[in-house]
Amino acid sequence: MKNNQKTNRPLVLAAVILAMFMAAVEATIVATAMPGIVADLGGFSLFSWVFSSYLLMQVVMIPLYGKLADLYGRKLIFSIGIGIFLIGSILCGFSWSMEMLIFSRILQGIGAGAVQPIATTIVGDMYTKEERANIQGYLASIWGVSAIMGPILGALFIQYANWSWVFWMNIPFGILSACIVIFFLHEKVEKKKKHVDYIGAILLFVSLSTFMFVLIQLDEGLFLSNLQLLLITLVSIVSMFWFISHERKTKEPMVTLSLWKKKEIRYANLASFMAGAMLLAVSGYLPTYVQGVLGQSPLIAGLTLTVISIGWPISSTIAGKMMLKTGFRITAIIGGVALIISSLCFLTLPYIAHFLWAGLGSFLLGVGMGFSTTTFIVLIQSSVEWNVRGEATAMNMFMRLLGGAIGVTLLGGILNKQVRSAFEQNGESLSVEPNIDAVNVLLEAEQRAKLSLVEQEQLQTILASSLSAVFMSLFIAAIIGFVFISLLPKDSIKSDKSKTKMPR
């Protein structure tokens, strides 16, 4: 595809920024709103599916949309993606049950998979290499702004309006962005035969979705029998092996598995997987702890997440300069240490029961993500040739999102199991109905006020002990991620300055 000189670059860039803001803010704004959503719709046991269903579809669709954009053009696929995303957003706001919300989030995820990769590709098409560095800086700032505004907007909607507006606010952004791209982006699509790996996409989706379904059933309230779960597990394993075999044989695979032979890529991707699991788990469950256990408002819960976006850009900037002097490994290790300290803050939250301590943990999480993820991207881009650099970079994004999707699903199963176990052990002494949805009462101020002090303390103890298991899992993930980081090559990048430059 070639750029057309008639393209209105400033307007199209504005549209790209709007679309990226829409997709980025969705990740944080929903996390803050979830306690209010659960309080209204119930279904605490399905909590994690609101996140994992969205992430799963986004992860699977990212590489597929990239292929389709090359085949049919950026404009068409980008507009279709936004359209699907907006339909999902509208349905999310009208959801009358947690099951309906999860279905709507699946549609959102299908559309969201087109936004980020194609928006970035549009920028790459419109601007030269020299211009791209500055433009990518503007795009990078969108994630910082959205990370700050997301929790705050979510908290304000919950406190002063209705949680539905968390989803409906996407509509004007999406429509405006799509219209600008349709009318002001002019492209010439080269007609050529190109294989799209639909089979690979289907196999990957089947494997991941069935695997996540098994993970979420790791409690005693199983929807299916053990035999049925075993069969689903076998489907997941077989489809994954089939996917790997297919990707090795097909001419244009969705995932080039040979890239994993490089130590830099292998360990950076595995560490990104763990970091993604930590980030999404904290975003999903920390507001619940701050509101349900610490008794704070949605706004305070949102602010405890907002500080992630303060630590992330600061540390990312420092990491970019530091790795030129110290190399990849030391810079990434600093990020790994920050992630471990962050997980220790969350692990000790039951003992230091203050929202500022939770905020400190979030800030350190942002520091860890900034040091590690920035280093991973530069390392990966410096270790591969130009013709596979885009795919290698996308693979790292894929692994981080996949880690978030699987992590939040697995921890959701652990949380459900812990809550059920606590109710069974203390059911006789509880003055509320001993089932998992009783936790919903803690997440809404008016319902919580109807409880006696004893009832509140009983439920808060159950929720705190259950979430402690989640925080312990975060600590384990941080340790495993640090091990992967320590296995990175010790090569310095001082000798090849041309490879250190990365679009921001």
C-alpha positions as CSV (number, residue, x, y, z in Angstrom):
1,M,0.0,0.0,0.0
2,K,1.3,3.5,-0.8
3,N,0.4,6.8,0.9
4,N,-1.7,9.3,-1.1
5,Q,-0.6,12.9,-0.9
6,K,-4.2,14.0,-0.5
7,T,-4.5,12.4,2.9
8,N,-5.1,15.1,5.6
9,R,-2.4,14.0,8.0
10,P,-3.3,16.3,11.0
11,L,-6.9,15.3,10.9
12,V,-6.2,11.6,10.5
13,L,-3.6,11.8,13.3
14,A,-6.2,13.3,15.5
15,A,-8.6,10.5,14.6
16,V,-5.9,7.9,15.5
17,I,-5.3,9.6,18.8
18,L,-9.0,9.5,19.6
19,A,-9.3,5.9,18.7
20,M,-6.2,4.9,20.8
21,F,-7.6,7.0,23.7
22,M,-10.9,5.1,23.5
23,A,-9.2,1.7,23.5
24,A,-6.7,2.6,26.2
25,V,-9.1,4.2,28.6
26,E,-11.4,1.2,28.4
27,A,-8.8,-0.9,30.3
28,T,-8.7,1.3,33.4
29,I,-12.1,2.8,33.5
30,V,-13.9,-0.6,33.7
31,A,-11.7,-1.7,36.5
32,T,-12.7,1.2,38.7
33,A,-16.4,0.7,37.8
34,M,-16.5,-3.0,38.4
35,P,-17.4,-2.9,42.1
36,G,-20.4,-0.7,41.2
37,I,-21.4,-3.0,38.3
38,V,-21.2,-6.1,40.5
39,A,-23.3,-4.3,43.2
40,D,-26.0,-3.6,40.5
41,L,-25.9,-6.8,38.4
42,G,-24.6,-9.3,41.0
43,G,-22.6,-12.2,39.7
44,F,-19.5,-11.7,41.8
45,S,-18.4,-15.2,40.8
46,L,-18.2,-14.0,37.1
47,F,-16.2,-10.9,38.0
48,S,-13.0,-12.0,36.2
49,W,-14.8,-12.9,33.0
50,V,-15.6,-9.2,32.4
51,F,-11.9,-8.6,31.9
52,S,-10.8,-11.9,30.5
53,S,-13.5,-12.1,27.8
54,Y,-12.5,-8.7,26.5
55,L,-8.8,-9.4,26.6
56,L,-9.1,-12.9,25.1
57,M,-10.8,-11.6,21.9
58,Q,-8.5,-8.6,21.7
59,V,-5.4,-10.9,21.9
60,V,-6.6,-13.3,19.3
61,M,-7.8,-10.6,16.9
62,I,-4.7,-8.4,16.9
63,P,-2.5,-10.6,14.5
64,L,-5.6,-11.4,12.3
65,Y,-6.5,-7.7,11.9
66,G,-2.9,-7.0,10.9
67,K,-3.1,-9.5,8.1
68,L,-6.5,-8.2,7.0
69,A,-5.3,-4.6,7.0
70,D,-2.5,-5.5,4.6
71,L,-5.0,-7.3,2.3
72,Y,-8.0,-4.9,2.3
73,G,-6.5,-1.6,3.4
74,R,-6.2,0.2,6.8
75,K,-9.3,2.3,6.3
76,L,-11.8,-0.5,5.8
77,I,-10.6,-2.8,8.6
78,F,-10.0,0.1,11.1
79,S,-13.6,1.3,10.5
80,I,-15.0,-2.2,10.9
81,G,-13.1,-2.7,14.1
82,I,-14.4,0.6,15.6
83,G,-18.0,-0.3,14.5
84,I,-17.9,-3.6,16.3
85,F,-16.3,-2.0,19.3
86,L,-19.1,0.6,19.5
87,I,-21.9,-2.0,19.1
88,G,-20.3,-3.9,22.0
89,S,-20.1,-0.7,24.1
90,I,-23.8,0.1,23.5
91,L,-24.8,-3.4,24.6
92,C,-22.5,-3.2,27.6
93,G,-24.4,-0.1,28.9
94,F,-27.8,-1.8,28.4
95,S,-26.7,-5.1,30.1
96,W,-29.2,-6.4,32.6
97,S,-27.1,-9.3,33.9
98,M,-23.5,-10.2,34.3
99,E,-23.8,-12.8,31.5
100,M,-25.1,-10.1,29.1
101,L,-22.2,-7.9,30.1
102,I,-19.7,-10.6,29.4
103,F,-21.2,-11.3,25.9
104,S,-21.1,-7.5,25.1
105,R,-17.4,-7.4,26.3
106,I,-16.6,-10.2,23.8
107,L,-17.9,-7.9,21.0
108,Q,-15.9,-5.0,22.4
109,G,-12.8,-7.2,22.4
110,I,-13.3,-8.3,18.8
111,G,-13.4,-4.6,17.7
112,A,-10.6,-3.4,20.0
113,G,-8.2,-5.8,18.4
114,A,-8.2,-3.6,15.3
115,V,-7.7,-0.2,17.0
116,Q,-4.2,-0.2,18.4
117,P,-2.3,-2.2,15.7
118,I,-4.0,-0.5,12.8
119,A,-3.8,3.0,14.3
120,T,-0.1,2.5,14.7
121,T,0.2,1.2,11.2
122,I,-1.7,4.2,9.8
123,V,0.8,6.5,11.4
124,G,3.7,4.5,9.9
125,D,2.1,4.8,6.5
126,M,1.6,8.6,6.6
127,Y,5.0,9.7,8.1
128,T,8.6,9.2,7.2
129,K,11.1,7.6,9.6
130,E,12.3,11.0,10.7
131,E,8.8,12.3,11.4
132,R,7.6,9.0,13.0
133,A,9.8,9.4,16.2
134,N,8.1,12.6,17.2
135,I,4.6,11.3,16.3
136,Q,5.1,8.1,18.3
137,G,5.9,10.3,21.3
138,Y,2.4,11.9,21.0
139,L,0.8,8.4,20.7
140,A,2.7,7.2,23.8
141,S,1.4,10.1,25.8
142,I,-2.1,9.0,25.1
143,W,-1.6,5.8,27.2
144,G,-0.4,8.0,30.1
145,V,-3.3,10.4,29.9
146,S,-5.9,7.6,29.6
147,A,-4.4,5.7,32.5
148,I,-4.8,8.9,34.6
149,M,-8.3,9.8,33.3
150,G,-9.7,6.3,33.2
151,P,-9.9,5.6,36.9
152,I,-11.1,9.1,37.7
153,L,-13.8,9.1,35.0
154,G,-14.9,5.6,36.1
155,A,-15.2,6.7,39.7
156,L,-17.1,9.9,38.8
157,F,-19.6,8.0,36.7
158,I,-20.2,5.5,39.5
159,Q,-20.5,8.1,42.1
160,Y,-22.6,10.8,40.3
161,A,-24.2,9.0,37.3
162,N,-24.5,5.4,36.3
163,W,-22.0,2.8,35.4
164,S,-23.5,2.5,31.9
165,W,-21.8,5.7,30.9
166,V,-18.4,4.0,31.4
167,F,-19.2,2.3,28.1
168,W,-21.4,4.9,26.4
169,M,-18.7,7.5,26.6
170,N,-16.9,5.6,23.8
171,I,-19.6,6.3,21.3
172,P,-18.7,10.0,20.3
173,F,-15.0,9.2,20.3
174,G,-15.5,6.1,18.0
175,I,-17.9,7.7,15.6
176,L,-15.8,10.9,15.2
177,S,-12.6,8.8,14.7
178,A,-14.1,6.5,12.1
179,C,-15.7,9.3,10.1
180,I,-12.4,11.2,9.9
181,V,-10.5,8.1,8.8
182,I,-13.2,7.3,6.2
183,F,-13.3,10.7,4.6
184,F,-9.7,12.0,5.0
185,L,-7.5,9.0,4.8
186,H,-6.7,8.2,1.1
187,E,-4.9,5.0,0.4
188,K,-4.0,2.9,-2.6
189,V,-4.5,-0.8,-1.8
190,E,-2.4,-3.0,-4.0
191,K,-4.4,-6.0,-5.3
192,K,-2.3,-9.1,-4.5
193,K,-3.0,-12.5,-3.3
194,K,-2.1,-12.9,0.3
195,H,-2.8,-15.8,2.6
196,V,-4.7,-15.0,5.8
197,D,-4.1,-17.6,8.5
198,Y,-7.7,-18.0,9.6
199,I,-7.1,-21.6,10.6
200,G,-4.4,-20.5,13.0
201,A,-6.6,-17.8,14.4
202,I,-9.4,-20.3,15.0
203,L,-7.1,-22.9,16.6
204,L,-5.6,-20.2,18.9
205,F,-9.0,-19.0,19.9
206,V,-10.3,-22.5,20.7
207,S,-7.2,-23.4,22.7
208,L,-7.1,-20.2,24.8
209,S,-10.8,-19.8,25.4
210,T,-11.2,-23.5,26.6
211,F,-8.1,-23.1,28.7
212,M,-9.5,-20.0,30.4
213,F,-12.8,-21.7,30.9
214,V,-11.1,-24.4,32.8
215,L,-9.1,-21.9,34.9
216,I,-12.2,-20.0,36.0
217,Q,-13.7,-23.3,37.3
218,L,-10.9,-23.7,39.9
219,D,-13.5,-23.4,42.7
220,E,-16.0,-25.8,44.1
221,G,-19.0,-24.2,42.4
222,L,-18.3,-26.0,39.1
223,F,-20.8,-25.5,36.3
224,L,-19.7,-28.8,34.7
225,S,-18.7,-32.2,35.9
226,N,-15.1,-33.3,36.3
227,L,-15.4,-35.5,33.2
228,Q,-16.7,-32.6,31.1
229,L,-13.9,-30.3,32.4
230,L,-11.4,-33.0,31.5
231,L,-12.7,-33.2,27.9
232,I,-12.5,-29.4,27.6
233,T,-8.9,-29.5,28.9
234,L,-8.1,-32.1,26.3
235,V,-9.7,-29.9,23.6
236,S,-7.5,-27.0,24.7
237,I,-4.3,-29.1,24.7
238,V,-5.0,-30.8,21.3
239,S,-5.9,-27.5,19.6
240,M,-2.7,-25.9,21.0
241,F,-0.5,-28.6,19.6
242,W,-2.5,-28.5,16.3
243,F,-1.9,-24.7,16.2
244,I,1.8,-25.1,16.7
245,S,2.0,-27.8,14.0
246,H,-0.1,-25.7,11.7
247,E,2.0,-22.5,12.2
248,R,5.2,-24.5,11.4
249,K,3.8,-25.7,8.1
250,T,1.8,-22.7,6.7
251,K,3.5,-20.2,4.4
252,E,2.4,-17.1,6.2
253,P,1.8,-18.1,9.8
254,M,0.0,-15.8,12.3
255,V,2.9,-16.4,14.7
256,T,6.4,-17.0,13.5
257,L,7.5,-19.6,16.0
258,S,11.2,-19.5,14.9
259,L,11.6,-16.1,16.6
260,W,11.3,-17.9,19.9
261,K,14.6,-19.5,19.3
262,K,16.3,-16.2,20.2
263,K,17.0,-16.0,23.9
264,E,16.3,-12.2,23.9
265,I,12.8,-12.7,22.5
266,R,12.0,-15.8,24.4
267,Y,12.8,-14.5,27.9
268,A,11.5,-11.0,27.2
269,N,8.2,-12.4,26.1
270,L,7.9,-14.7,29.0
271,A,8.7,-11.9,31.4
272,S,6.1,-9.7,29.6
273,F,3.6,-12.5,30.1
274,M,4.1,-12.3,33.9
275,A,4.1,-8.5,34.0
276,G,0.9,-8.4,32.0
277,A,-0.7,-10.8,34.5
278,M,0.3,-8.6,37.4
279,L,-0.9,-5.4,35.7
280,L,-4.4,-6.7,34.8
281,A,-4.8,-8.5,38.2
282,V,-4.0,-5.3,40.1
283,S,-6.3,-3.3,37.8
284,G,-9.1,-5.8,38.2
285,Y,-9.0,-6.6,42.0
286,L,-7.3,-3.7,43.8
287,P,-10.4,-1.4,43.5
288,T,-12.5,-4.2,45.0
289,Y,-10.2,-4.4,48.0
290,V,-10.0,-0.7,48.5
291,Q,-13.8,-0.3,48.4
292,G,-15.0,-3.6,49.9
293,V,-12.3,-4.1,52.6
294,L,-11.0,-0.6,53.3
295,G,-14.4,0.9,52.9
296,Q,-13.2,3.8,50.6
297,S,-15.2,5.5,47.9
298,P,-14.9,4.6,44.2
299,L,-12.9,7.8,43.6
300,I,-10.3,6.8,46.2
301,A,-10.2,3.3,44.7
302,G,-9.6,4.9,41.2
303,L,-6.8,7.0,42.5
304,T,-5.0,4.0,43.9
305,L,-4.8,2.8,40.3
306,T,-4.0,6.2,38.7
307,V,-0.6,6.3,40.3
308,I,0.5,3.4,38.0
309,S,0.5,6.0,35.2
310,I,2.7,8.3,37.2
311,G,5.5,5.7,37.8
312,W,5.3,4.2,34.3
313,P,6.2,7.2,32.0
314,I,8.8,8.5,34.5
315,S,10.6,5.1,34.7
316,S,10.2,4.5,31.0
317,T,12.0,7.8,30.2
318,I,14.8,6.9,32.7
319,A,15.1,3.4,31.3
320,G,15.5,4.7,27.7
321,K,18.6,6.7,28.8
322,M,19.9,4.2,31.3
323,M,20.1,1.2,28.9
324,L,22.4,3.2,26.6
325,K,25.0,3.1,29.5
326,T,24.3,-0.1,31.3
327,G,22.7,-2.4,28.7
328,F,19.4,-4.2,28.6
329,R,19.8,-6.7,31.4
330,I,20.6,-4.3,34.3
331,T,17.8,-1.9,33.3
332,A,15.3,-4.7,33.1
333,I,16.5,-6.2,36.4
334,I,15.7,-2.8,38.1
335,G,12.1,-3.2,36.7
336,G,11.9,-6.8,38.0
337,V,13.0,-5.7,41.5
338,A,10.4,-2.9,41.5
339,L,7.7,-5.4,40.5
340,I,8.7,-7.7,43.4
341,I,8.6,-4.8,45.9
342,S,5.2,-3.8,44.4
343,S,3.8,-7.3,45.0
344,L,5.1,-7.2,48.6
345,C,3.1,-4.0,49.2
346,F,-0.1,-5.7,48.1
347,L,0.8,-8.8,50.0
348,T,1.1,-6.8,53.2
349,L,-2.0,-4.7,52.5
350,P,-4.1,-6.7,55.1
351,Y,-1.6,-5.7,57.8
352,I,-1.1,-2.1,56.6
353,A,-4.7,-1.4,55.9
354,H,-4.5,2.0,54.3
355,F,-5.3,3.1,50.7
356,L,-2.0,5.1,50.6
357,W,-0.1,1.8,50.9
358,A,-2.2,0.4,48.1
359,G,-1.3,3.5,46.1
360,L,2.4,2.9,46.8
361,G,2.2,-0.6,45.5
362,S,0.5,0.7,42.3
363,F,3.2,3.4,41.9
364,L,6.0,0.7,42.2
365,L,4.1,-1.5,39.7
366,G,4.2,1.4,37.2
367,V,7.9,1.8,37.9
368,G,8.5,-1.9,37.3
369,M,6.4,-1.8,34.1
370,G,8.2,1.2,32.7
371,F,11.7,-0.2,33.3
372,S,10.9,-3.7,32.1
373,T,8.6,-3.2,29.1
374,T,10.5,-0.3,27.6
375,T,13.7,-2.4,27.8
376,F,12.0,-5.5,26.3
377,I,10.7,-3.6,23.3
378,V,14.1,-2.0,22.5
379,L,15.9,-5.4,23.1
380,I,13.5,-7.2,20.8
381,Q,13.7,-4.6,18.0
382,S,17.5,-4.6,18.2
383,S,17.8,-8.3,18.0
384,V,15.8,-8.9,14.7
385,E,16.0,-7.8,11.1
386,W,13.8,-5.0,9.8
387,N,11.5,-7.4,7.9
388,V,10.3,-9.2,11.1
389,R,10.6,-6.3,13.5
390,G,7.0,-5.4,13.4
391,E,5.9,-9.0,14.0
392,A,8.4,-9.4,16.8
393,T,7.1,-6.3,18.5
394,A,3.5,-7.3,18.1
395,M,4.4,-10.7,19.6
396,N,5.6,-9.0,22.7
397,M,2.4,-7.0,22.9
398,F,0.5,-10.3,22.3
399,M,2.3,-12.0,25.2
400,R,1.6,-9.2,27.6
401,L,-2.1,-9.1,26.8
402,L,-2.3,-12.9,26.9
403,G,-0.7,-12.8,30.4
404,G,-3.3,-10.3,31.5
405,A,-6.1,-12.4,30.1
406,I,-5.0,-15.7,31.6
407,G,-3.8,-14.1,34.8
408,V,-7.0,-12.4,35.6
409,T,-9.0,-15.5,34.8
410,L,-6.8,-17.8,36.9
411,L,-6.9,-15.4,39.8
412,G,-10.6,-15.1,39.4
413,G,-10.9,-18.9,39.9
414,I,-8.7,-18.7,43.0
415,L,-10.7,-15.8,44.4
416,N,-14.0,-17.7,43.9
417,K,-12.6,-20.8,45.6
418,Q,-11.3,-18.8,48.6
419,V,-14.6,-17.0,49.1
420,R,-16.6,-20.3,48.9
421,S,-14.2,-22.0,51.3
422,A,-14.5,-19.1,53.8
423,F,-18.3,-19.2,53.7
424,E,-18.3,-22.9,54.3
425,Q,-16.0,-22.7,57.2
426,N,-17.8,-19.7,58.8
427,G,-21.3,-20.3,57.5
428,E,-22.8,-21.0,60.9
429,S,-21.5,-17.9,62.5
430,L,-22.4,-15.5,59.7
431,S,-25.5,-13.4,60.0
432,V,-25.9,-13.1,56.2
433,E,-26.8,-15.7,53.6
434,P,-23.6,-17.7,53.1
435,N,-23.1,-17.6,49.4
436,I,-20.5,-16.0,47.1
437,D,-22.8,-13.2,45.9
438,A,-23.1,-11.9,49.5
439,V,-19.9,-10.1,48.8
440,N,-21.8,-7.9,46.4
441,V,-23.2,-6.0,49.4
442,L,-19.8,-4.6,50.4
443,L,-19.3,-2.9,47.0
444,E,-22.2,-0.5,47.2
445,A,-22.4,2.2,49.8
446,E,-26.1,2.1,50.3
447,Q,-26.3,-1.6,50.7
448,R,-23.3,-1.7,52.9
449,A,-24.9,0.9,55.2
450,K,-27.8,-1.5,55.8
451,L,-25.5,-4.1,57.4
452,S,-24.7,-4.1,61.0
453,L,-21.1,-3.5,62.1
454,V,-20.7,-7.2,62.8
455,E,-22.0,-8.2,59.4
456,Q,-19.7,-5.8,57.7
457,E,-16.7,-7.1,59.6
458,Q,-17.6,-10.7,58.8
459,L,-17.8,-10.0,55.0
460,Q,-14.8,-7.8,55.0
461,T,-12.7,-10.5,56.7
462,I,-13.8,-13.1,54.1
463,L,-13.1,-10.8,51.2
464,A,-9.7,-9.7,52.6
465,S,-8.5,-13.2,53.2
466,S,-9.7,-14.3,49.8
467,L,-7.9,-11.4,48.0
468,S,-4.8,-12.2,50.0
469,A,-4.5,-15.4,48.0
470,V,-4.7,-13.3,44.9
471,F,-1.9,-11.0,46.2
472,M,0.2,-14.0,47.0
473,S,-0.2,-15.2,43.5
474,L,1.0,-11.7,42.3
475,F,4.2,-12.1,44.4
476,I,4.8,-15.5,42.8
477,A,4.3,-14.1,39.3
478,A,6.8,-11.3,40.2
479,I,9.4,-13.8,41.3
480,I,9.0,-15.9,38.1
481,G,9.2,-12.8,36.0
482,F,12.4,-11.8,37.7
483,V,13.9,-15.2,36.9
484,F,13.1,-14.7,33.2
485,I,14.7,-11.2,33.3
486,S,17.8,-12.6,34.9
487,L,18.2,-15.0,32.0
488,L,18.3,-12.2,29.4
489,P,21.7,-11.9,27.6
490,K,24.3,-9.6,29.1
491,D,25.0,-7.8,25.8
492,S,25.3,-4.1,26.0
493,I,23.8,-1.9,23.2
494,K,26.4,0.9,23.4
495,S,28.1,-0.4,20.2
496,D,25.1,-0.1,18.0
497,K,23.4,3.2,18.5
498,S,21.3,2.8,15.4
499,K,19.5,-0.1,17.0
500,T,18.7,1.7,20.2
501,K,16.3,4.1,18.6
502,M,12.7,3.1,19.1
503,P,9.5,4.8,18.1
504,R,8.0,6.0,21.4
